[in-house]
Amino acid sequence: MGETIQFCWPGKEEAIQQIHCPTNARLVPSEEASLSVSSHLPFQVDNHLFIEGDNLTALKLLEAEYAKRVQVIYIDPPYNTGKDFVYDDKLTAVPGVNGQGAGTIAMRRHAAWLSMIYPRLAVARRLLREDGLIFISIDDNEVHHLRLILNEIFGEENFVTQFVWHSSTAGGIRSKYVNRNHEYVLCYARDLTCVPKLFAPLSQEAIKQYSRKDVRGTYREKDFAWITKSINERQRYLIECPDGTWVQPRPGYLFRYVQERFEQALADELVVFKATDTSPLIDDQGRSAPWNIYIKKYLGDGKGAPASLIPKSIVGLYNHGTEEIKAIFGAKIFENPKPTAFLRYFIEMGLGVAENPQEGIVLDFFAGTCSTAHAVLKMNAEDGGQRRFIMVQQAEETPARSLARKIGFETISEMGIERIRCVGKMLDRCDEMGLCVQRIEDDLHLND
């Protein structure tokens, strides 16, 4: 066998074993916490679902019902900053890592995080549809390791992109070196060959370019000849201009369309000829042409190809997520929640590949205060959609002296459930929301 590139860390074999280890737990419905459209519906699979408990166990339990059914996964796992990592899975004492040196401490921290996230991503992949997408928020602490893990689990050929989010203004206390004000969102497909074109809302800056109008709507004029290293001769041909001049692209340029598609655009009155002294075209004698050609591009639904640098004007900053929390609970009771506009950007992108973008299942197994559920509910309220969410959050205790504890929330999962309830009331969706809350319980007798 030939040599291969492998990503290894102390404890990886134990992490892989967790993927295949069966669980002896079960989901137990909580009738008092659930919301339903009638007394006999709360636990049917066509409702939204909130699971309280360990997310690896939850993913394994979900597989029986939801394998290859989830369209979009979004997660915001701990960034492993040294303060936010609570999923130790008994792996904090990493096999083969001993000593007290600074490098050893860092390795232990990275290895424990990798052993936590690896089996969860492996099981989560089994829930995705063939055309499903996963989006993972992360920062500089683990993004390099996470890319390697995702390449191993999903395949490097299914990497879509690494989005960059301008997440804050970089204000506040000055860092000694650099104030970081960006994060990442890694995007992978279950099978990229099954994923059609992706679309996302255009930024305000992009929309401003659509400054012209005709009877068909708002549009902009786009140069028909463009600079490219391609040598596709099917995109180099002669076009007759209004004065009878025949033009073609200069060397180094090509037309955007092959000739058949151009002829159709011409017949559809989407082609604009303009006289100019600075044309990227030449005539049939190789001289500079007195014309340039443009194609009308209409704004339509305001969507286009997603940009790897996420438009700040669309998704907002961290403080927008904080304001949403304050609007619901009256206080800032959770650190750095993601804005619902940020989450909606990816949910719409992922659901947009499906036959019906107003349906589909969205899974978040690091749910926190359920910003993802909030985004799904807002989308459904706006267009009457039937999108469903599955939220998973362990019963992580709130700090003893925190504002959340003072208000009455003993766990983060309690905050998430209450946020879903509050959003349902705000959007007047409680009567049709259908929320099923289930908790994970060990059943030591299942395997007897």
KOLVO-409043 format. One record per atom (N, C-alpha, C): residue in one letter; x, y, z. Coordinates in pm, whole numbers, plus 32768, in hexadecimal, padded with zeros to 4 digits. Layout:
% residues N
AXYZ ...
***
This chain:
% residues 448
M80547F888000 M800080008000 M8057807D8000 G802880E47FBB G807181607FB8 G806181AE8039 E80B8820F804D E80B0826280C4 E803982C180BB T7FFC82DE812D T7F8B833A8132 T7FA383A081A0 I7F6384138193 I7F69847981FB I7F0384578266 Q7F2D845182E2 Q7ED484318350 Q7EDC849D83BA F7E6984B983F9 F7E6385178466 F7E4A84C884E6 C7EAB84C9853E C7EA2847885B7 C7EB584D08632 W7E7C84A486A1 W7E9084E58721 W7E7F847B878D P7EB684908803 P7EA3842F886F P7E0F84248894 G7DDB83AB8890 G7D4F839588B0 G7CF583848837 K7D2D838C87BF K7CD983818748 K7C9782F8873E E7CE0828F875C E7CA682088751 E7C2F81F987AE E7C3982318826 E7BC9822B8883 E7B52827B884F A7B6F82EC880D A7B04833E87D4 A7ABC82F38764 I7B0882AB8712 I7ACB825D86A6 I7A7481EE86DF Q7AA181B1874B Q7A5281478789 Q79CA817C87B8 Q79C581FB87E1 Q794682358810 Q78DF823C87A1 I790D82478725 I78AF824E86B4 I785E81CE86AB H78A0815E86C1 H786280DC86AC H782A809E872C C784380DE879D C781380A7881B C777D80BF882A P772C80598836 P769B806C8843 P767980B088C7 T760A80F588C8 T75DD81388942 T757180E78987 N757180EB8A0B N750780A88A56 N74A3810D8A8E A74A181858A4D A744781EF8A78 A73C981F18A21 R736A82408A4A R72EF825089FD R72BC82DE8A10 L7265830889B5 L7225838B89BE L71A1837E8A09 V718F83D48A6B V711583D38ABB V70CF84598AA9 P7055845A8A72 P700C84D88A5D P6FED851F8AE0 S6FF485A38ADB S6FD085F68B4D S6F5086408B29 E6EE1860D8B57 E6E6086478B32 E6E5086D58B69 E6E8486EC8BE1 E6E7087708C1D E6EBE87DD8BD5 A6F2E87B88B93 A6F7F881D8B4D A6F59882C8ABB S6F0A87D08A84 S6EEB87D089F6 S6E77882E89D7 L6E7388588959 L6E0488A68924 L6DCB885988AF S6D47885388A2 S6D0E88068835 S6C9088498802 V6C698822878A V6BF0885A874D V6B748813877E S6B8487A187BD S6B13875C87FD S6B4A86FD8864 S6AF386C988B7 S6B22867A8928 S6B6785F88900 H6B4F85C68888 H6B8885448862 H6BFB855087FE L6C2D85CB87E7 L6C9685DC8782 L6D2485F087B5 P6D3D860C8833 P6DC086428857 P6E3785ED882F F6E26856B8820 F6E9C8518880C F6EA184DA8781 Q6E5585108722 Q6E5E84E08699 Q6ED685208655 V6F0C84DC85EF V6F89850785B2 V6F788582855A D6EFC85B18540 D6EEC862684EA D6EF186A7853A N6F1286A185BB N6F218718860D N6FB487408615 H6FCB87BC8642 H705387E48669 H707E878F86E0 L7100877F86EE L713387258756 L71A5876887A2 F719C87628826 F7209878E887E F7231871888D5 I72B386F688D2 I72E586868922 I734886BD8988 E732F869E8A07 E738B86C48A71 E73E1864C8A95 G7463865C8A89 G74BE85EF8AAB G753C85F48A57 D759385948A69 D7611858C8A1F D75F585818989 N763785D5893B N761585DA88AD N76478561885E L76B3851E8889 L76DD84A58842 L767584378852 T7643842888CC T75D883C788E4 T755C83EC8894 A753B846C8894 A74C4849A884A A74D0847B87B6 L75448495877D L7557847A86EE L754483E686CE K757783918724 K75668300870E K74D382D88717 L748B83148776 L73FE82F48784 L73AB832C8711 L73D5839C86DA L738C83D88669 L739D838985E8 E7409833C85E0 E742982FA8561 E73BB829C8532 A73788258858E A731181F98567 A72A0823C8519 E727E82B7853E E720E82FD84FF E723A83608493 Y72B4839784A2 Y72D98409844D Y735383F083F3 A7382837683E6 A73F4835A838D A73D4838A8300 K742D83DC82C9 K742284138242 K73A38465822D R737384A78296 R72FB84F9828A R7315858D82A8 V738485AC82E8 V73A28636830F V73E08681829A Q73A786F5827A Q73D887448209 Q744C87A08231 V744387DB82A7 V74A9883B82D3 V74D0881D8363 I75538819837B I758788168404 I75D588978419 Y75B388DE8482 Y7606894F84AD Y762D8936853E I76AB8943855F I76D6893785E9 I773989A5860B D773689CA868A D77928A2E86C2 D77D489ED873B P783489928724 P786E89478794 P78CA89A087E7 P78F58970885C P795889BB88AA P79D389D78854 Y7A098A4F8860 Y7A7C8A75880D Y7B018A49884B N7AFA8A0B88C1 N7B7189D98906 N7BD28A4A8928 T7B9A8AB38962 T7BEC8B24898C T7C2D8B0C8A14 G7C0A8A9C8A54 G7C3C8A808AD9 G7BD58A9A8B44 K7B648ADA8B1D K7AFD8AFC8B7E K7A748AC38B59 D7A658A988ADB D79DF8A758AAB D79CC89E08A90 F7A2B898D8ABB F7A2989008A94 F79F288AC8B05 V7977887C8AF7 V7939882D8B62 V791C879E8B37 Y7931877C8AB6 Y791486F58A83 Y7990869E8A91 D79B186768B0C D7A30862F8B1C D7A24859B8AF9 D79AC855F8B05 D799984D28AE1 D7A0384778B1F K7A33849C8B93 K7A9C844F8BD8 K7B1C84488B85 L7B2D84AA8B2B L7BA384A68AD5 L7C0785158AF6 T7BEC85608B61 T7C4885CA8B87 T7CD0858F8BAD A7CCE851B8BED A7D4A84D38C07 A7D6B84808B8C V7DB084BF8B2E V7DC684828AAC V7E3084148AB5 P7E14839D8A7E P7E7783308A82 P7EF983588A40 G7F67833C8A82 G7FEA83538A46 G801E83DF8A53 V7FD684378A9A V800584C18AAA V801D84D98B3E N809A84E58B67 N80BD84FA8BF3 N811B85718BFE G813585998C75 G819186078C8B G814886888CA7 Q819886EF8CCC Q815C876D8CF6 Q818A87E38CA1 G81D187CD8C35 G8201883C8BE3 G819188858B9F A81AB89048B78 A814589558B38 A811689158AB6 G817588DE8A69 G814E889D89EC G80F688258A04 T811287DA8A71 T80C387658A92 T8035878D8ABA I802787F98B04 I7FA3882A8B2C I7F5388508AB0 A7F9288958A53 A7F4D88BC89D8 A7F2488408989 M7F7E87DC8981 M7F5D87628938 M7EE8871B8979 R7EE7871589FD R7E7A86D38A44 R7DF687198A26 R7DF9879F8A23 R7D7F87EB8A09 R7D4F87D4897A H7DA987D88918 H7D8287C0888D H7D518730887A A7D9986D088B6 A7D74864488A4 A7CEB862788DE A7CCD86618952 A7C4A864A8990 A7BDC86848939 W7BF386FA8900 W7B8E873888AA W7B7986E5882B L7BE686B887EF L7BDC86668776 L7B9285E48791 S7BAE85A68803 S7B6B85298824 S7AD7853F8844 M7AB485B88870 M7A2885D98885 M79DF85EC8801 I7A16863A87A8 I79CD8662872F I79CA85F586C6 Y7A3185A286C0 Y7A3D853F8654 Y79C784DF864D P79A5849786B8 P7936843886AB P78B0847D8691 R789D84F486C4 R7820853B86AF R780E855F861B L7878858D85DD L786F85AD854E L785B852E84FB A789B84C28522 A788F844584D6 A77FF841184DA V77C08415854F V773683E68559 V76D884498515 A76F284CB8525 A769D853184E7 A769985238450 R770984FF8413 R770C84ED8381 R76A684868354 R768F842083A5 R763083B7837F R75A083EA837E L7586845B83BE L74FF849483BF L74E484EC8346 L754C851C8304 L753C85788294 L750685338218 R74B1857B81D0 R7486854E814B R74FF854D80EE E74F0850B807C E755D8506801B E758385927FEC D751F85EC7FE1 D753B86757FB7 D754386D4802E G7552869D80A8 G755586EF8121 G75DA87368135 L75D487A28183 L764B87F281A1 L765988028238 I76D688078266 I76F3882582F2 I774288A682F8 F771C88FD8356 F7760897D836E F778E897D83FF I780E899D8416 I78488998849C I788F8A1B84BA S78618A618522 S78A68ADB854D S79218AB5859F I798D8AFF858B I7A0B8AE185D0 I7A648B5C85C7 D7ACC8B60861A D7B2B8BCF8611 D7BB88B988601 D7C1C8BED8617 D7CA58BC685F9 D7CDC8B588653 N7C9F8B3F86C6 N7CD58ADB8722 N7CD78A5086E6 E7C6D8A2B869B E7C6389A1866A E7C40899685D6 V7C3A8A06858D V7C0C89FE8503 V7C6789A484AF H7CE989A984C8 H7D468958847A H7D3388C38496 H7D1D88A18515 H7D0388168537 H7C7B87E88503 L7C19883F850D L7B92881A84E2 L7B8F87FE844C R7BD8884B83FE R7BDF8830836D R7C1387A48353 L7C79877C839C L7CB386F78387 L7C51868983AF I7C09869E841C I7BA6863B8447 I7B37863083DF L7B0586A183B0 L7A98869F834E L7AC5866282CA N7B41867A82A3 N7B75863A822B N7B7485A2823A E7B90857382B2 E7B9484E382CB E7B0884A782CE I7AAA84EC830F I7A2384B68321 I79CD84CA82A4 F79CF8541826C F797A856181F9 F79C1854E8173 G7A4585528175 G7A92854B80F9 G7AB685D680CA E7B3585EB80A9 E7B61866F807C E7B18869B8000 E7AEA86397FAF E7AA2865B7F34 E7A1886957F51 N79EA868C7FCD N796686C27FF1 N79708746803D F79E9877F8041 F79FC8804807A F79BD886C801F V796A88C38058 V792A892C8009 V797889AE8014 T798889E08090 T79D78A5980A4 T79ED8A718138 Q7A448AD18154 Q7A598B0281DC Q7A2B8B9381DF F79B18BA8820F F797B8C2F8218 F79C48C7E8284 V79CD8D018270 V7A088D5B82D3 V799C8DBE82FE W79888DC98381 W79228E2283B7 W79658E958402 H79488F0F83D7 H79738F878420 H79168F938499 S79418F5C850B S78E68F41857A S78DA8FB085E0 S7937901085E3 S7930907C8644 S797B90F5860F T79769162865A T79B891DE862F T7A4891E6865E A7A76918286AC A7AFE917E86E4 A7B1291EC874B G7AA5921D8785 G7AAF928087F0 G7ACC923D8876 G7ABA928988E0 G7ACF92528966 G7B619254898F I7B8691FA89E8 I7C0D91F88A1E I7C7191D389B1 R7CDE921E89AA R7D4392068944 R7D9191868962 S7D9E913388FB S7DF490BD8907 S7E8690E88902 K7EDD9097893B K7F6C90B68936 K7F9E90B688A7 Y7F68905B8855 Y7F99904F87CD Y7F2F907B8766 V7EC8902A8753 V7E63904886EC V7DD890338726 N7D8090928712 N7CF4907F8736 N7CAF903186C6 R7C898FB686E2 R7C4A8F63867C R7BB58F858676 N7B868F9E85FE N7AF68FBC85EE N7ABB8F6D8579 H7AEA8EF1856A H7AB08E9B8505 H7AAC8E0C8539 E7A528DC08500 E7A478D318519 E7A328CEC8493 Y7A258C688498 Y7A148C19841F Y79968BC48427 V79658B9D83B4 V78FE8B3683AA V792D8AD4833F L794D8A5A8367 L797689F48308 L78FA89B182CE C78FA899D824C C788889608209 C78B688E681BA Y7877887481D6 Y788F87F8818D Y780987BD8160 A780E877280F4 A7798872A80C3 A77A5869780E4 R7732865680F5 R773485C38102 R776A85888080 D773A85B9800E D776A858F7F8B D775C86067F2E L77CA86497F13 L77C686C67EC6 L779086B27E3A T779F863A7E03 T776C86207D7C T76D486237D78 C769386197DEC C7601861D7DF3 C75CC86AA7E10 V7626870A7E27 V75FD87907E4E V75FB87EA7DD3 P758788277DB3 P758188857D42 P75BE890C7D69 K75A789717D18 K75DA89F67D36 K75A78A277DBC L75FE8A6D7E04 L75D78AAB7E82 L75B68B3E7E6B F75558B6E7EB6 F752C8BFA7EAD F75258C377F38 A753F8CB97F3F A75358D037FBD A75088D907F9D P74CD8DD77FFE P74A48E617FE6 P751A8EB97FC1 L75038F157F64 L756A8F757F3E L757B8FDE7FAA S75F390117FB9 S760C907A801B S75CD90FC7FED Q75BE915A8048 Q758891DD8025 Q75E192227FBE E7664920E7FCA E76C0924B7F6A E76A992117EDE A7692918E7ED7 A767991507E55 A75F4917D7E1B I758F91897E6F I750A91B17E3F I750C923F7E06 K756192967E3F K756993207E0D K759893267D7C Q75DD92BD7D4F Q760B92BD7CC4 Q759892AC7C61 Y7526927B7C91 Y74B192687C3B Y746392EC7C37 S749693487BE9 S746393D27BEA S740B93F47B71 R73F493967B18 R73A593B07AA0 R732193647AA6 K72BE93987A61 K723B93577A61 K7201935679D4 D71B792EF79B7 D716592EA793F D70E392A17963 V7096927D7902 V70149240791F V702491B97965 R7099917A7959 R70AF90F77997 R70DA91027A28 G710E91767A50 G713B91867AD9 G71BF91D07AE4 T71FE91C57B58 T727D92077B75 T72F191B17B43 Y735291F27B02 Y73C291A67ACB Y744291F87ACD R74B091B67AB0 R753091F77A97 R756B91C27A16 E75C5920F79DD E760691E67960 E768F91A97980 K76A39131794F K771D90E7796C K776E90D678EC D77F090F578F3 D784690E6787E D783A90597845 F7826905077C2 F78178FCD7784 F789E8F8C7769 A79068FDD775B A798E8FA87749 A79D88FB677CE W7A208F5077F6 W7A658F537877 W7AF08F16786B I7B4B8F4578C0 I7BD48F1478C1 I7BD78E8978FE T7C198E2C78BB T7C208DA378EC T7C998D5B78B0 K7CC98CF778F8 K7D368CA478C4 K7D018C2F7872 S7C7D8C1F7871 S7C428BB27824 S7C5C8BC5778E I7C608B557748 I7C778B5B76B6 I7C058B17766B N7B8F8B1A76A7 N7B1A8ADB7669 N7AF18B2975EB E7B118AF67578 E7AF68B3C74FB E7A628B4A74DD R7A0E8AFC7521 R797D8B0B750F R794B8B8F7547 Q799F8BD07597 Q797A8C5375CE Q79C38CC47587 R79F58CA57511 R7A348D0B74BD R79F78CFE7431 Y79A98D62740A Y79648D617388 Y79448DF17363 L79148E0772EA L78F58E8D72B9 L78648EB072D4 I784E8F2E72FE I77C88F637317 I77B78FE272C5 E77458FEE7284 E772990667233 E76EF90D3728C C772A914B7284 C76FC91BF72D1 C769792117280 P7656927472BC P75ED92C07276 P761A930571F4 D769B932C71E8 D76C9936E716E D7701930C7107 G76EF928A711F G7720922570C3 G77AC91F570E0 T77EF922F7145 T78749202716D T786D917971AE W78CE9125718E W78D590A171CE W794590A47236 V7924907872B0 V79849081731E V79978FFA7360 Q7A0A8FEF73A5 Q7A2B8F7673F0 Q7A838F9E7467 P7A998F4674C9 P7AEA8F6C753D P7B7C8F817518 R7BBE8FDF755E R7C4E8FED7552 R7C938F707587 P7D138F5B7564 P7D5F8EED75A1 P7D608EFC7639 G7D498E8F767F G7D408E927711 G7CB38EA27745 Y7C558EBB76E9 Y7BC88EC9770C Y7B788E5A76C8 L7B028E3E7700 L7AA08DE776C0 L7A168E2176D9 F79B58DFB7687 F79298E1B76A4 F78F88DC07714 R78978DF0775F R78628DA377D0 R78118D2977A3 Y77D08D34772F Y777A8CC876FE Y77B48C8C767F V77948C0F7666 V77AC8BD675E2 V77478C177582 Q775D8C0674FF Q77108C52749E Q767B8C3374A3 E76578BB674B7 E75CA8B9274BA E75818BDA752B R75C08BE2759E R75808C25760F R757A8CBC75F8 F75E18CF475B8 F75DE8D827598 F756A8DA27539 E75598D4F74D4 E74ED8D677474 E74658D6574BA Q74568D0F751D Q73D88D0C7568 Q73C78D8B75BB A74358DB975FA A742F8E357647 A740E8EAC75EE L74458EAC7574 L74288F177514 L73958F1674EE A73608E9F74D6 A72D28E9374B3 A72788EBD7527 D72A88EA975A3 D725B8ECF761A D726F8F607642 E72B88FAC75EF E72D1903C7607 E731B9054768A L737E8FFE76A4 L73D1900D771C L745B904276FB V74749063767D V74F890917651 V74F591277638 V755D916D7669 V756891FE7658 V75EB921D7611 F75E5926B75A5 F765C9299755D F7673932B7580 K76F09351759F K771093DB75BF K779194047578 A778E947E753F A780694B474FE A786B94DD7569 T78EC94C07550 T795594DE75B2 T79DC94E7756D D7A3A952C75B0 D7AC59533757F D7B2194D375CA T7AEA948E762E T7B3D94367682 T7B0293AA7687 S7AE993717615 S7AA692F0760F S7B07927C7624 P7AD992107667 P7B2A9196766F P7B1A913F75F3 L7ADD91777589 L7AC2912D750F L7B189161749D I7B2B910D7438 I7B6E913473BC I7B14910D7347 D7B27915072D5 D7AD5912D7261 D7B1290B67217 D7AD5909271A8 D7B04901C7160 D7B8A9030711D Q7BC090AE7121 Q7C4590C970EC Q7CAE90D6715B G7C8290C171D8 G7CDF90C97249 G7CF091557280 R7CA191B6724E R7CAB923F727F R7C4E925572F6 S7C6E92B97349 S7C1A92D973BC S7B8D92F8738E A7B2C92B873CD A7AA092C773A4 A7A62934273E3 P7A059383739D P79C293FA73D3 P794993D87429 W793593577449 W78BF932C7495 W78E992D4750B N789692D87571 N789F927475DC N7815923475EB I781291BB761E I7795916F762A I777D914E76BD Y7701916076E7 Y76D991437771 Y766190E57771 I7654909B77DF I75E1904577F3 I7591907A786A K750F907F785B K74B990A978C9 K74AF90377930 K74CD905679AC K74BF8FF67A1A K7459902F7A7C Y73E88FEA7A8A Y737C901C7ADE Y738D8FF17B6F L735E90487BC8 L736A902E7C57 L73198FB47C80 G72A28FA57C49 G724E8F327C68 G72318F287CFC D724F8EB47D38 D72338EA07DC5 D72A38ED07E20 G73048F177DE7 G736F8F507E39 G73D38EEB7E6A K73E38E7C7E22 K74428E167E4A K74A98DFE7DDD G751D8DD07E09 G75898DB17DAB G75E68D4B7DEA A765B8D3E7DB2 A76BD8CDF7DE8 A76EC8D0E7E71 P76EF8CB67ED6 P77228CDE7F59 P77B48D0A7F50 A77D78D6D7F9F A78618D9D7FA6 A78A48D618020 S79238D3D8014 S79698D018085 S797B8D6580F7 L79818DE780D7 L797F8E4F813D L78ED8E768151 I78B38E4881C0 I78238E5781D6 I77FE8EEB81E0 P779B8F188195 P77758FA68199 P77458FD08224 K778E902D825F K776C905C82E6 K76E3909F82E8 S76BE90E0827A S763F91278275 S75C890C7827D I75DF90468262 I75738FE38265 I756F8F9A82EA V75E38F6E831B V75E48F13838E V75FD8F588413 G762E8FD48412 G7642901C848E G76BE8FF084DB L76CB90258555 L773B900A85AE L770A8FC0862A Y77688F9B8680 Y77438F5886FC Y76E08FA8874F N76F1902D874F N7699907D87A5 N76079077877A H75EE905386FB H7564904186D1 H75268FC68714 G75738F5D8725 G75438EE8876C G752A8F0687FF T75808F59883A T756D8F8188C6 T74ED8FD188D6 E74D2902A8878 E745790798880 E73DB90228875 E73E38FB88825 E73718F5C881A E73578F15889E I73C28EEC88E2 I73B38EAD8964 I73758F0E89C8 K73A48F8A89C8 K736F8FEE8A25 K72DD900C8A09 A72B690098989 A722A90238967 A71CE8FB48999 I72038F3B89A3 I71B28EC989CF I71AE8EBF8A67 F72258EC78AA6 F722E8EAE8B35 F723D8F2C8B8A G724E8F9F8B47 G725B901C8B92 G72E690358BC7 A73458FDF8BA8 A73CD8FEF8BDA A742B8F9B8B85 K74AB8FBC8B8B K75138F718B44 K75398EF98B9B I74F98E888B82 I750E8E138BD8 I75608DA68B94 F75968DC38B1D F75E58D5F8AD7 F76508DA68A86 E76CA8D738A8B E773A8DB38A46 E773E8D9089B2 N77488DF48960 N77628DE688D0 N77038D888886 P76808D9A8894 P76248D4A8842 P762C8D7787B0 K761C8D198754 K761F8D3D86C7 K759D8D8686A1 P75A68DEE864F P752D8E328620 P74D98DD485C9 T74568DE185CF T74018D8B857D T74168DA984E8 A74388E2684C5 A74538E468438 A74CC8DF98405 F75308DEA845A F75A78D9C8438 F75828D0A841C L75328CD08474 L75088C458464 L74AD8C3383EC R74558C9283D8 R73F98C8A8367 R74448C8682E3 Y74B38CCF82DB Y75038CD38261 Y752A8C468235 F75548BF38294 F75818B6C8274 F750C8B0A8268 I74A68B1D82BA I74318AC582B0 I73F08AD38227 E73DD8B4F81F9 E73A28B658174 E73FA8B2B8107 M747D8B3A8117 M74D98B0480B3 M74CE8A6D80AA G74CA8A2B811E G74C4899A8120 G743F896280F4 L73D189A2811F L734C897480F7 L732F89968065 G737789F78031 G735E8A237FA7 G737D89BB7F3E V73CA89547F60 V73EA88EC7EFF V737B88847EF8 A731F88867F59 A72B488227F5E A724588457EFC E71F287E47EDF E718387F97E82 E712388617EB6 N710B88627F38 N70B588C67F76 N7103890B7FE6 P713A89847FCD P718B89C98031 P713E89F180AE Q70B889ED80AA Q70688A11811F Q7051899A817B E708A89298159 E708488B481AE E7112888681CC G711E88188211 G71A387E2822F G71C187E982C4 I7220879582ED I7245878A837A I72CC87CD8391 V72D2882083FA V734C88658421 V7375883284AA L73F0880284B5 L742387C78531 L7492881D856B D748A883585EF D74F588798638 D750B882B86B9 F757C87E686C5 F75948794873B F75F587D4879E F76108855878E F764C88A987F5 F75F189238802 A7576890D882B A750B896F8817 A751789EB886E G755689E288E2 G75608A578938 G74D78A8F895B T74C38B0F8942 T74418B4E895D T73E38B4488E6 C74028AEF8887 C73A98ACF8815 C73948B4487B6 S74008B8A8795 S73F88BF0872D S73D08BB386A7 T73FC8B38868D T73DA8AF58610 T73448ADB8608 A73088AAD8676 A72788A978679 A722F8B1B8664 H725F8B8686A3 H72248C0B8693 H72238C3385FF A72948C1D85BA A729C8C42852D A72398BF284D9 V722B8B7084F3 V71CD8B1C84A8 V713E8B4B84BF L711B8B69853B L70938B968559 L70738C1B8514 K70D48C758510 K70BF8CF584CB K70A88CE08436 M70F58C8783FA M70E58C6B836C M705B8C31834F N702F8BD483A3 N6FAA8B998390 N6F3B8BFF83A2 A6F4C8C598402 A6EE68CBE841B A6EDA8D1F83A6 E6F498D398362 E6F488D9982F5 E6F098D628276 D6F218CE38259 D6EEF8CAF81D8 D6E938C3781E6 G6E6C8C148261 G6E148BA28274 G6E558B1C825D G6ED98B188263 G6F248A9E8248 G6F108A3482B3 Q6F3A89BA8292 Q6F2D894882EB Q6FB789118312 R701A89688318 R70A0893C8342 R7099890A83D2 R70E888A483F0 R70EA886B8477 R7177886F84AE F718188858530 F720488838571 F720E881085D3 I728A87E185E5 I72AD87858651 I731F87C7869E M730687E7871C M736A88258771 M739887BF87D9 V741A87BB87F2 V74528764885A V74AC87B988B3 Q749487B48934 Q74E587FF8993 Q74EC87B28A16 Q7566879D8A48 Q7572875A8AC8 Q754987B88B39 A752787808BA9 A74F887CF8C1B A7570880C8C64 E75BC88608C1C E763188A28C55 E7603890D8CB8 E7637890B8D30 E760C89688D97 E763D89F58D79 T75E88A558D95 T76108AE18D8D T76688B018E07 P76C68B5E8DF9 P771C8B818E6B P76C98BAE8EE4 A76F98B8B8F5A A76AB8BA18FD4 A76858C338FE9 R76DD8C908FC6 R76C28D1D8FDE R769B8D688F5F S76798D208EF8 S76588D608E78 S75CF8DA08E7B L75BA8DFD8E1E L75388E3D8E11 L74CE8DD88DE9 A74F58D768D95 A74988D0E8D6D A74648CC18DE5 R74BF8CA08E45 R74958C578EBE R743B8CAD8F15 K745A8D2F8F1C K74078D898F6C K73798D928F34 I736D8D8D8EAF I72EA8D948E71 I729C8D128E89 G72E58CA48E9B G72A28C278EB8 G72C88BB48E5E F732A8BC78E04 F73558B5D8DAB F73CA8B128DE9 E73B48A948E0B E741E8A448E45 E74768A048DDB T744289F18D62 T748F89B48CF5 T747C8A038C74 I74DA89F38C18 I74CF8A338B96 I745B89F88B47 S744289768B58 S73D289398B0F S734D89788B38 E733F899D8BB7 E72C589E18BE2 E72B58A668B98 M73248AAD8B85 M731F8B2A8B3B M72F28B128AAB G73278AA88A6F G73048A8A89E4 G72708A6C89D3 I723A8A198A2D I71AC89F68A25 I71578A728A39 E717C8AC68A9A E712D8B3E8AB5 E71348BA18A41 R71A98BA78A01 R71B38C01898D R71568BD4891E I714F8B538904 I70F48B20889D I70648B4588C0 R703F8B35893F R6FB88B58896A R6F9D8BEE8954 C6FFD8C41897E C6FEB8CD28972 C6FE18CFE88E1 V70378CC5888B V70338CE987FD V6FAE8CBD87BF G6F7E8C4787E6 G6EFC8C1A87B6 G6E8E8C7C87D8 K6E928CB28852 K6E2E8D14887B K6E3F8D97882F M6EBC8DC48821 M6ED78E4287DA M6EA88E3B874A L6EB98DC8870C L6E938DB7867F L6E048D848670 D6DC08D7086E0 D6D378D3C86DF D6D308CB68697 R6D918C5D86BA R6D988BDB8677 R6D848B6786D8 C6D678B838755 C6D608B1787B8 C6CF68AAF8795 D6C868ADC875D D6C198A808742 D6C398A1C86D4 E6C9F8A398683 E6CBF89E08615 E6D5089B18617 M6D9A89D68681 M6E2989BC8683 M6E4789278699 G6E0688E886F9 G6E1E8859870F G6EAB883A873B L6ECF885C87B7 L6F55884287EB L6F5287C78845 C6FA787668826 C6FB586EE887A C703A86F588C3 V703486F78947 V70AD86F6899A V70C4866989CD Q713D863689B6 Q715F85B189E7 Q71E385B88A33 R71F085628A95 R726B855D8AE4 R72A784D28ADA I732C84CE8ADC I7373844F8AD1 I737F84118B5B E735783938B62 E736583478BDF E73AC82C58BC2 D740882A48C1C D744B82218C11 D73E981B38C35 D73EF81468BEC D739E80D08C0D D73FC80598C10 L742D803D8C85 L74927FD68C94 L745C7F4B8C7B H73D87F3D8C6E H739D7EBA8C5B H73807E988BCA L739B7EF98B6F L737A7EE18AE3 L73C97E6E8AA9 N74447E5E8AD5 N749C7DF88A9B N74A07D778AEC D744E7D6E8B54 D744C7CF48BA5 D740B7C828B5B 
***
